[in-house]
Amino acid sequence: METKDNKPWWSFGYVWLIISGPLLVVIASFITLYIAISRPDPVIDDDYYRHGIEINKTLNEQRDSLAPAIQGRNQAATGIKPAQH
């Protein structure tokens, strides 16, 4: 006893399950393309080296202000007291 389904292909759920994966990837690629075209990357400043040096100066000043805290942290971790100047 053999049965055949004479329904059209779009009425089967497995067909839509198989089609939905690649279809979502194609839609996501168009969304990604739109985002890439509509929001270009900013141009690097011509004086980027000087800006980097200024950032390093700021970071060094912050690190110097944290020196007592860093020494306390190191003493707590190792048990060795730092040398007094």
Backbone as CSV, one residue per row, in Angstrom:
resi,resn,N_x,N_y,N_z,CA_x,CA_y,CA_z,C_x,C_y,C_z
1,MET,0.838,-1.168,0.000,0.000,0.000,0.000,0.892,1.243,0.000
2,GLU,0.801,1.983,-1.022,1.654,3.144,-1.216,0.805,4.402,-1.244
3,THR,1.266,5.417,-0.458,0.516,6.679,-0.456,1.411,7.779,-0.988
4,LYS,0.841,8.668,-1.738,1.572,9.810,-2.283,0.857,11.075,-1.875
5,ASP,1.664,12.038,-1.476,1.104,13.344,-1.171,1.120,14.168,-2.450
6,ASN,-0.001,14.644,-2.817,-0.094,15.462,-4.019,-0.180,16.946,-3.665
7,LYS,0.384,17.291,-2.515,0.369,18.679,-2.093,1.530,19.414,-2.757
8,PRO,1.409,20.732,-2.931,2.522,21.505,-3.502,3.689,21.589,-2.513
9,TRP,4.867,21.908,-3.027,6.078,21.886,-2.217,6.038,22.887,-1.078
10,TRP,5.387,24.010,-1.266,5.397,25.048,-0.221,4.515,24.727,0.971
11,SER,3.783,23.678,0.896,2.919,23.321,2.022,3.617,22.423,3.046
12,PHE,4.859,22.049,2.770,5.612,21.216,3.706,6.506,22.101,4.585
13,GLY,6.449,21.875,5.888,7.208,22.685,6.828,8.707,22.516,6.720
14,TYR,9.156,21.317,6.369,10.595,21.081,6.265,11.226,21.898,5.138
15,VAL,10.484,22.149,4.101,11.002,22.960,3.003,11.322,24.358,3.513
16,TRP,10.418,24.937,4.281,10.632,26.294,4.814,11.741,26.303,5.863
17,LEU,11.904,25.228,6.580,12.996,25.127,7.543,14.348,25.145,6.819
18,ILE,14.434,24.452,5.709,15.669,24.399,4.929,15.931,25.733,4.228
19,ILE,14.911,26.361,3.702,15.063,27.630,2.980,15.369,28.784,3.935
20,SER,14.863,28.739,5.162,14.980,29.881,6.066,16.431,30.184,6.464
21,GLY,17.283,29.181,6.607,18.677,29.419,6.994,19.422,30.275,5.982
22,PRO,19.544,29.836,4.740,20.231,30.666,3.738,19.538,32.008,3.491
23,LEU,18.234,32.038,3.587,17.509,33.286,3.374,17.860,34.310,4.459
24,LEU,17.965,33.870,5.707,18.357,34.774,6.788,19.781,35.288,6.602
25,VAL,20.671,34.456,6.098,22.046,34.883,5.852,22.086,35.948,4.760
26,VAL,21.313,35.773,3.714,21.265,36.761,2.634,20.710,38.086,3.147
27,ILE,19.654,38.044,3.940,19.070,39.266,4.507,20.077,39.956,5.420
28,ALA,20.759,39.190,6.262,21.756,39.768,7.165,22.915,40.387,6.386
29,SER,23.296,39.797,5.264,24.389,40.366,4.472,23.971,41.694,3.852
30,PHE,22.730,41.828,3.434,22.273,43.111,2.901,22.199,44.176,3.999
31,ILE,21.804,43.787,5.197,21.788,44.728,6.320,23.215,45.168,6.651
32,THR,24.143,44.238,6.654,25.544,44.569,6.913,26.098,45.485,5.828
33,LEU,25.762,45.230,4.585,26.202,46.083,3.484,25.653,47.494,3.644
34,TYR,24.391,47.619,4.008,23.786,48.938,4.219,24.497,49.696,5.341
35,ILE,24.778,49.011,6.451,25.476,49.660,7.573,26.877,50.092,7.145
36,ALA,27.583,49.267,6.394,28.944,49.596,5.959,28.959,50.784,5.008
37,ILE,27.960,50.896,4.157,27.926,51.998,3.199,27.439,53.285,3.850
38,SER,26.463,53.208,4.724,25.854,54.414,5.285,26.665,55.025,6.423
39,ARG,27.545,54.278,7.063,28.344,54.792,8.181,29.825,54.532,7.918
40,PRO,30.471,55.397,7.134,31.892,55.163,6.821,32.776,55.370,8.041
41,ASP,33.930,54.730,8.023,34.893,54.864,9.115,35.466,56.277,9.124
42,PRO,35.752,56.814,10.303,36.344,58.156,10.353,37.785,58.136,9.837
43,VAL,38.190,59.249,9.266,39.539,59.371,8.742,40.490,59.617,9.907
44,ILE,41.669,59.013,9.854,42.660,59.191,10.914,43.210,60.606,10.837
45,ASP,43.350,61.230,11.995,43.878,62.588,12.079,45.316,62.615,11.572
46,ASP,45.668,63.678,10.845,47.029,63.785,10.320,48.064,63.926,11.423
47,ASP,47.659,64.450,12.562,48.589,64.673,13.667,48.380,63.613,14.760
48,TYR,48.191,62.362,14.338,47.886,61.291,15.285,49.035,61.022,16.254
49,TYR,50.274,61.240,15.824,51.427,60.931,16.678,51.452,61.870,17.885
50,ARG,51.209,63.166,17.669,51.201,64.125,18.770,50.075,63.821,19.738
51,HIS,48.913,63.433,19.215,47.790,63.067,20.090,48.131,61.846,20.939
52,GLY,48.846,60.893,20.366,49.257,59.707,21.119,50.212,60.047,22.239
53,ILE,51.128,60.966,21.978,52.067,61.388,23.020,51.319,62.070,24.163
54,GLU,50.320,62.901,23.833,49.526,63.567,24.874,48.757,62.553,25.717
55,ILE,48.236,61.534,25.087,47.519,60.488,25.824,48.468,59.769,26.768
56,ASN,49.679,59.466,26.295,50.661,58.799,27.155,51.034,59.658,28.354
57,LYS,51.175,60.977,28.161,51.478,61.868,29.283,50.365,61.813,30.325
58,THR,49.124,61.840,29.868,47.980,61.778,30.776,47.972,60.456,31.538
59,LEU,48.242,59.360,30.856,48.251,58.046,31.511,49.377,57.951,32.530
60,ASN,50.540,58.529,32.214,51.659,58.507,33.163,51.328,59.311,34.418
61,GLU,50.647,60.446,34.263,50.245,61.238,35.422,49.268,60.454,36.295
62,GLN,48.341,59.744,35.682,47.380,58.940,36.445,48.093,57.802,37.166
63,ARG,49.067,57.184,36.525,49.773,56.066,37.131,50.580,56.543,38.331
64,ASP,51.202,57.732,38.228,51.970,58.271,39.349,51.079,58.576,40.545
65,SER,49.845,58.995,40.297,48.946,59.301,41.411,48.450,58.020,42.092
66,LEU,48.540,56.889,41.420,48.089,55.617,41.992,49.225,54.817,42.628
67,ALA,50.430,55.381,42.688,51.581,54.639,43.186,51.374,54.077,44.589
68,PRO,50.841,54.842,45.578,50.631,54.241,46.905,49.654,53.064,46.881
69,ALA,48.633,53.157,46.070,47.661,52.070,45.993,48.282,50.827,45.372
70,ILE,49.110,51.027,44.368,49.764,49.887,43.716,50.738,49.217,44.677
71,GLN,51.476,50.016,45.463,52.395,49.432,46.444,51.635,48.632,47.491
72,GLY,50.512,49.159,47.954,49.704,48.420,48.928,49.173,47.128,48.355
73,ARG,48.750,47.158,47.103,48.256,45.948,46.451,49.362,44.921,46.333
74,ASN,50.562,45.364,45.950,51.678,44.440,45.805,52.075,43.847,47.148
75,GLN,52.040,44.662,48.205,52.383,44.154,49.537,51.363,43.121,49.982
76,ALA,50.085,43.363,49.710,49.051,42.412,50.101,49.197,41.100,49.337
77,ALA,49.630,41.164,48.095,49.747,39.960,47.278,50.980,39.145,47.619
78,THR,52.100,39.834,47.935,53.349,39.110,48.152,53.766,39.034,49.604
79,GLY,53.283,39.971,50.433,53.702,40.006,51.814,55.018,40.707,52.024
80,ILE,55.605,41.240,50.983,56.883,41.949,51.068,56.594,43.443,51.131
81,LYS,57.135,44.109,52.153,56.928,45.542,52.295,57.834,46.266,51.290
82,PRO,57.307,47.309,50.661,58.148,48.066,49.716,59.195,48.873,50.456
83,ALA,60.296,49.153,49.783,61.383,49.941,50.379,60.918,51.371,50.552
84,GLN,61.262,51.979,51.680,60.900,53.373,51.961,61.977,54.276,51.413
85,HIS,61.579,55.333,50.759,62.530,56.286,50.175,62.666,57.475,51.070
